[in-house]
């Protein structure tokens, strides 16, 4: 039987009969009630959600790596990542924290859902696990997946074979489809620990199907037949239909549960907005400019050129806008605006029904409305001839550019989409390393190379060296 993530596939689990067991109770005499050996899913789930959102939307991965490379942000003082000098410590922390943190907790959530016969808990854990595993494979390509979370022994087995990225995508798409199918809006669920939908299982189903849209579109250039089939299936199963469906982690201005960028700026304040982003917003007369950026001390919006060691003073450039750097800034895992852009692209490709031009306009409108842009400003923006939808390849590039703009703050997803589409046409900075080529993947951590050498070397050989300049499987542009 095929296993996935250390447990039988969720499809098989739905059909399995629950088995009960009885004990004589004698072992309970040796249990210390003040030192629980098992933590409930209600406590594991919020930790996994928050730690996952902080890792992907916070400072180190988002602001100090992929958000720089996709030229949303620029780095000051310590500009090594902006010039593509990647330290093993940075890469290792992302790999380790994702696997040992939220992914491990979500594995336990799924296990506890099975143990207590709560299909909704299994579904929620599986959906979130799929979200994070996609980020892992999009960053590293081949990675530990089907057996990565197996074994509760201590210490765990560190020699786990890597799955190919293609097989990981197959598994994630199957898991999401099965998770959506097993959801029961009236069944037992987690409500107190559900920081995203507060127990609303209809929205969890929409989220699962919307993630399938995202994953299907990622395959557009490498396997269009599968991509179009999965996209149509997910769309018919029900995806986001309004901004109320957005998958969001909400932070709080209470001094503790704050957005990680807010906390980062209190301690290490050395980022501004990329000149690429500022110049693009200006060229399009985009009303989001004062939301994405703050004016400099002269009252002007000035971006910083990426990969440039001249490093202008922070007072002379535009800092991250207050909306995106405030304590209560939400972390948007996936939005209705993104779904609309996905539907627009699918309509243009002939994969799905709908008017690509109308869906494109709706995507822009929704993305701006969520940030508080007025209806009048949105209509003025849409009325510009350079914004009006052109169709064909030009139309696709318009969709991709608007998605790049709308994904500000979600560095990993913006980075993945830029690699898939090549839009906008970014250029490395004047002092860039890596042969002046923007990295298109992360290297494997040295710790993995040491402890799991055979798996890593096999993965590197399959992926043509897996250097910073080697595209992942789906990046064939």
VOGU-3710 file (C-alpha; in Angstrom, 3 decimals, decimal comma):
1> xxxxxxxxxx> 0,000/0,000/0,000  1,396/3,392/-0,928  2,167/5,619/2,017  2,342/9,371/2,097  3,788/11,506/4,902  4,035/8,562/7,265  0,415/7,533/7,098  -1,870/5,748/4,678  -3,195/8,060/2,030  -6,202/10,020/3,175
11> xxxxxxxxxx> -8,234/8,421/0,398  -7,669/4,977/1,870  -8,236/6,251/5,392  -11,755/7,403/4,534  -12,636/3,825/3,628  -10,866/2,156/6,562  -12,807/0,801/9,505  -11,966/2,236/12,914  -10,535/-0,309/15,324  -11,058/-0,043/19,067
21> xxxxxxxxxx> -8,798/-1,307/21,823  -9,163/-1,901/25,530  -6,594/-1,953/28,325  -6,612/-3,159/31,900  -5,866/0,318/33,252  -2,827/-0,785/35,302  -0,397/1,271/33,238  -2,316/4,425/34,152  -0,801/4,193/37,642  2,578/5,211/36,210
31> xxxxxxxxxx> 1,305/8,265/34,301  2,089/11,723/35,660  -0,971/13,897/34,909  1,190/17,014/35,057  3,443/15,797/32,240  1,177/14,823/29,336  2,735/12,550/26,739  0,194/13,487/24,079  -0,921/16,938/22,932  -4,341/17,306/21,321
41> xxxxxxxxxx> -4,870/18,473/17,762  -6,527/21,631/19,122  -3,164/22,701/20,567  -0,954/21,510/17,712  -2,970/23,118/14,916  -2,638/26,798/15,951  1,090/26,370/16,534  1,501/24,855/13,057  -0,565/27,602/11,415  1,289/30,468/13,079
51> xxxxxxxxxx> 4,782/29,008/12,673  4,096/28,243/9,001  2,803/31,765/8,339  5,695/33,354/10,209  8,247/31,315/8,285  6,765/32,114/4,846  5,526/35,684/5,378  8,050/36,973/7,868  11,541/38,349/7,634  14,153/35,717/6,888
61> xxxxxxxxxx> 12,735/33,768/3,923  10,373/36,425/2,610  12,391/39,611/3,142  15,939/38,258/3,164  15,715/35,877/0,236  12,834/35,241/-2,167  11,163/38,642/-1,691  14,487/40,220/-2,680  14,952/37,992/-5,708  11,466/38,746/-7,001
71> xxxxxxxxxx> 12,286/42,434/-6,370  9,550/43,393/-3,994  12,058/44,441/-1,315  15,661/45,636/-1,277  18,306/45,064/1,368  20,565/47,588/3,114  23,761/47,286/5,180  23,917/43,497/4,924  23,285/43,044/1,212  24,666/39,547/0,677
81> xxxxxxxxxx> 21,341/37,852/-0,135  20,380/40,703/-2,455  23,608/39,955/-4,334  22,905/36,181/-4,258  25,524/35,205/-1,684  23,647/32,440/0,128  24,868/31,152/3,484  24,206/27,600/4,563  22,901/28,848/7,913  20,035/30,687/6,242
91> xxxxxxxxxx> 19,078/27,802/3,979  19,375/25,232/6,751  17,111/27,195/9,086  14,296/27,289/6,530  14,563/23,571/5,736  14,816/22,492/9,368  12,145/24,819/10,703  9,602/23,762/8,088  10,138/20,021/8,557  10,657/19,959/12,334
101> xxxxxxxxxx> 8,088/22,642/13,057  4,739/23,045/11,255  5,042/19,969/9,019  5,769/17,728/11,988  2,924/19,237/14,004  0,518/18,813/11,106  1,537/15,171/10,778  0,471/14,749/14,407  -2,782/16,624/13,748  -3,625/14,163/10,980
111> xxxxxxxxxx> -2,692/11,181/13,160  -4,848/12,402/16,028  -7,727/13,040/13,663  -7,507/9,428/12,558  -7,206/8,131/16,093  -10,350/9,983/17,169  -12,284/9,274/13,955  -12,577/12,957/13,013  -12,356/13,221/9,249  -12,513/17,018/9,336
121> xxxxxxxxxx> -9,388/17,156/11,483  -7,594/14,826/9,067  -8,704/17,051/6,187  -7,526/20,314/7,783  -4,137/18,849/8,675  -3,732/17,436/5,178  -4,675/20,713/3,474  -2,171/22,712/5,503  0,505/20,068/5,053  -0,032/20,252/1,291
131> xxxxxxxxxx> 0,329/24,038/1,355  3,699/23,790/3,107  5,016/20,825/1,141  4,353/22,708/-2,088  6,503/25,573/-0,805  9,266/23,111/0,107  9,334/21,450/-3,312  8,992/24,759/-5,141  12,090/26,017/-3,316  14,243/22,877/-3,416
141> xxxxxxxxxx> 12,781/20,661/-6,150  13,188/17,016/-5,152  12,756/16,683/-1,399  11,745/14,392/1,414  8,010/13,838/1,135  6,459/10,363/1,113  8,659/9,158/3,989  9,853/12,474/5,385  7,702/12,428/8,508  7,751/8,700/9,210
151> xxxxxxxxxx> 8,887/7,260/12,484  8,418/8,597/15,953  11,617/7,010/17,207  14,209/9,188/18,892  16,475/10,090/17,294  14,534/9,856/14,020  15,935/8,243/10,912  17,825/10,989/9,096  18,433/8,996/5,880  15,194/9,591/4,005
161> xxxxxxxxxx> 15,077/9,147/0,247  13,937/12,196/-1,710  10,902/12,091/-3,960  11,038/13,739/-7,368  9,199/17,027/-7,659  6,855/15,499/-10,222  5,824/12,722/-7,829  5,434/15,217/-4,978  3,014/17,250/-7,070  1,085/14,092/-7,950
171> xxxxxxxxxx> 0,804/13,256/-4,274  -0,192/16,739/-3,175  -2,920/17,003/-5,797  -4,318/13,598/-4,795  -4,235/14,469/-1,103  -6,008/17,776/-1,600  -8,741/16,174/-3,689  -9,264/13,484/-1,055  -9,186/16,014/1,808  -11,848/18,140/0,130
181> xxxxxxxxxx> -14,020/15,068/-0,453  -13,868/13,873/3,163  -14,963/17,186/4,672  -18,313/17,148/6,458  -19,623/20,585/7,508  -21,657/18,962/10,297  -18,997/16,521/11,494  -16,636/16,872/14,490  -14,012/19,530/13,889  -11,521/21,880/15,481
191> xxxxxxxxxx> -12,988/25,293/16,126  -11,055/26,768/19,046  -7,671/26,074/17,460  -8,695/26,888/13,879  -7,075/30,300/13,415  -8,015/30,519/9,735  -11,695/29,574/9,375  -12,879/29,033/12,959  -14,359/25,648/12,133  -16,099/26,639/8,884
201> xxxxxxxxxx> -15,552/23,444/6,906  -17,194/24,748/3,736  -14,381/27,302/3,505  -11,756/24,664/4,214  -13,106/22,710/1,235  -12,885/25,799/-0,956  -9,335/26,375/0,241  -8,325/22,813/-0,675  -9,771/23,195/-4,171  -8,234/26,649/-4,605
211> xxxxxxxxxx> -4,825/25,229/-3,712  -5,424/22,637/-6,425  -5,902/25,520/-8,877  -2,588/27,021/-7,773  -0,758/23,708/-8,091  -2,349/22,870/-11,423  -1,322/26,194/-12,911  2,236/25,656/-11,718  2,349/22,711/-14,140  1,137/24,787/-17,085
221> xxxxxxxxxx> 4,431/24,761/-18,981  5,609/21,249/-18,140  2,398/19,181/-18,262  -0,460/21,189/-19,743  -2,744/18,156/-20,097  -2,615/17,326/-16,386  -2,749/20,991/-15,459  -5,910/21,679/-17,460  -7,634/18,511/-16,239  -6,893/19,159/-12,577
231> xxxxxxxxxx> -7,817/22,821/-12,923  -11,232/21,995/-14,378  -11,863/19,372/-11,697  -10,955/21,710/-8,847  -12,987/24,566/-10,291  -16,102/22,418/-10,579  -15,623/21,153/-7,020  -15,869/24,694/-5,643  -13,190/27,335/-5,045  -13,086/30,792/-3,432
241> xxxxxxxxxx> -16,031/32,929/-4,534  -15,422/36,077/-2,463  -12,808/37,664/-0,226  -14,610/36,159/2,762  -13,100/32,828/1,693  -9,485/34,067/1,881  -7,074/31,872/3,845  -5,623/34,410/6,270  -3,647/34,259/9,508  -4,518/37,341/11,527
251> xxxxxxxxxx> -1,927/38,815/13,858  -2,758/41,079/16,805  -1,285/44,335/18,057  -0,830/43,084/21,617  2,945/43,106/21,859  3,146/39,326/21,513  1,104/37,952/18,590  2,393/40,532/16,116  3,184/40,183/12,445  6,819/39,044/12,073
261> xxxxxxxxxx> 7,803/41,974/9,825  6,655/44,386/12,540  8,813/42,532/15,058  11,709/42,449/12,617  11,653/46,201/12,058  11,793/46,807/15,797  15,123/44,967/15,987  16,807/44,995/12,579  15,572/47,799/10,393  17,375/47,519/7,063
271> xxxxxxxxxx> 14,891/46,986/4,237  13,200/49,257/1,725  11,033/48,808/-1,339  12,667/47,668/-4,569  13,090/50,225/-7,323  11,563/47,668/-9,696  8,315/47,643/-7,730  8,186/51,405/-7,157  8,944/52,181/-10,791  6,328/49,688/-11,996
281> xxxxxxxxxx> 3,661/51,166/-9,732  4,538/54,674/-10,859  4,526/53,763/-14,546  1,014/52,321/-14,194  -0,313/55,166/-11,989  -1,147/52,422/-9,534  -3,049/53,658/-6,444  -1,335/50,995/-4,306  1,973/52,887/-4,289  1,318/54,693/-0,955
291> xxxxxxxxxx> 0,082/51,392/0,524  3,110/49,352/-0,495  5,624/52,089/0,286  6,204/55,054/2,557  7,566/58,337/1,161  11,165/59,190/1,993  12,128/62,170/4,114  11,657/64,437/1,097  8,087/63,183/0,624  8,911/61,210/-2,517
301> xxxxxxxxxx> 8,554/57,551/-3,449  11,988/56,226/-4,324  12,886/52,553/-4,586  16,258/50,933/-3,978  18,040/49,123/-6,776  18,509/45,452/-5,929  22,018/44,033/-5,781  23,682/47,432/-5,653  26,412/47,913/-3,049  26,134/51,718/-3,192
311> xxxxxxxxxx> 23,471/51,238/-0,493  21,699/54,621/-0,224  20,681/55,823/3,260  17,280/54,585/4,409  16,107/58,198/4,783  16,455/58,698/1,032  14,366/55,717/-0,070  10,890/54,355/0,493  10,362/51,959/3,358  7,766/49,149/3,477
321> xxxxxxxxxx> 4,286/50,658/3,720  2,705/50,828/7,158  -0,100/48,460/6,172  2,415/45,700/5,456  4,708/46,433/8,391  2,155/46,923/11,151  1,689/44,649/14,145  -1,753/43,479/12,990  -0,903/42,987/9,303  -2,571/39,731/8,164
331> xxxxxxxxxx> -0,599/36,961/6,485  -2,552/36,041/3,343  -1,892/32,398/2,496  -4,233/32,521/-0,490  -6,730/35,119/-1,635  -9,802/35,373/-3,817  -7,866/37,834/-5,994  -5,275/35,131/-6,725  -8,056/32,689/-7,633  -9,520/35,231/-10,048
341> xxxxxxxxxx> -6,149/35,684/-11,758  -5,798/31,899/-11,988  -9,264/31,656/-13,533  -8,436/34,470/-15,952  -5,322/32,650/-17,129  -7,227/29,365/-17,438  -9,939/31,091/-19,475  -7,332/32,620/-21,794  -5,735/29,184/-22,226  -9,119/27,597/-22,972
351> xxxxxxxxxx> -9,031/25,375/-19,877  -12,088/26,806/-18,170  -15,207/28,797/-18,975  -15,434/32,495/-18,374  -14,350/35,780/-19,904  -10,618/36,242/-19,349  -10,917/40,022/-19,593  -13,692/40,184/-17,003  -11,887/37,826/-14,625  -8,708/39,895/-15,032
361> xxxxxxxxxx> -10,606/43,084/-14,122  -12,241/41,350/-11,168  -8,829/40,193/-9,962  -7,448/43,725/-10,009  -10,576/45,124/-8,359  -10,523/42,537/-5,588  -6,792/42,906/-4,926  -7,139/46,666/-4,598  -10,383/46,615/-2,619  -8,795/44,360/-0,003
371> xxxxxxxxxx> -6,230/47,085/0,625  -8,818/49,836/0,961  -8,373/51,458/-2,462  -11,486/53,465/-3,332  -13,880/52,339/-6,053  -13,247/55,573/-7,963  -9,482/55,012/-7,978  -9,949/51,412/-9,103  -12,176/52,447/-11,992  -9,717/55,140/-13,069
381> xxxxxxxxxx> -6,932/52,568/-13,041  -8,920/50,050/-15,084  -9,857/52,739/-17,617  -6,224/53,263/-18,662  -5,477/51,886/-22,117  -2,315/50,130/-20,868  -4,382/48,316/-18,209  -7,257/47,278/-20,489  -7,014/43,578/-21,320  -5,342/42,757/-24,635
391> xxxxxxxxxx> -5,832/39,001/-24,860  -3,509/36,313/-26,205  0,094/36,218/-24,988  -0,056/39,933/-24,192  -3,106/39,268/-22,035  -1,362/36,467/-20,171  1,555/38,785/-19,431  -0,889/41,385/-18,103  -2,399/38,787/-15,779  1,034/37,679/-14,592
401> xxxxxxxxxx> 2,170/41,243/-13,921  -0,956/42,019/-11,922  -0,494/38,828/-9,925  3,112/39,817/-9,160  1,809/43,113/-7,837  -1,012/41,503/-5,859  1,302/38,937/-4,248  3,364/41,606/-2,491  4,024/40,292/1,012  3,819/36,637/-0,040
411> xxxxxxxxxx> 7,391/36,212/-1,208  7,486/32,431/-1,746  4,414/32,433/-4,005  5,500/35,527/-5,926  8,921/33,921/-6,450  7,402/30,682/-7,721  5,111/32,486/-10,144  7,901/34,695/-11,453  9,953/31,563/-12,211  6,990/29,976/-14,004
421> xxxxxxxxxx> 6,078/33,007/-16,113  9,197/35,152/-16,379  7,032/38,221/-15,722  8,100/40,830/-14,866  11,358/40,596/-16,778  13,704/41,109/-13,872  17,394/41,915/-14,136  20,053/41,181/-11,536  21,746/44,154/-9,879  25,164/45,549/-10,854
431> xxxxxxxxxx> 26,977/43,839/-7,975  25,194/40,491/-8,237  27,089/37,249/-7,822  26,033/33,859/-9,279  27,169/35,012/-12,695  24,635/37,818/-12,614  21,757/35,318/-12,708  18,879/35,554/-10,240  18,714/32,252/-8,298  15,906/29,920/-9,311
441> xxxxxxxxxx> 16,075/27,501/-6,379  17,621/27,029/-2,940  20,596/24,719/-2,349  20,297/21,720/-0,045  21,569/22,343/3,510  25,030/21,099/4,437  23,517/19,126/7,285  21,450/17,139/4,791  24,520/16,595/2,633  26,312/15,226/5,685
451> xxxxxxxxxx> 23,613/13,112/7,347  21,634/12,112/4,254  24,373/12,143/1,646  23,092/9,331/-0,572  19,631/10,891/-0,981  21,013/14,374/-1,582  23,579/13,249/-4,128  20,964/11,240/-6,005  18,621/14,246/-6,055  21,397/16,558/-7,267
461> xxxxxxxxxx> 22,308/14,141/-10,058  18,659/13,909/-11,181  18,393/17,698/-11,261  21,455/18,544/-13,333  23,514/19,689/-10,373  20,748/21,558/-8,519  22,763/24,779/-8,470  21,257/28,193/-7,791  20,876/28,562/-11,562  19,307/25,145/-12,220
471> xxxxxxx> 15,531/25,430/-12,716  13,198/23,128/-10,816  11,166/20,572/-12,761  8,190/22,777/-13,648  10,316/25,829/-14,588  10,874/25,329/-18,312  10,387/28,856/-19,640
//
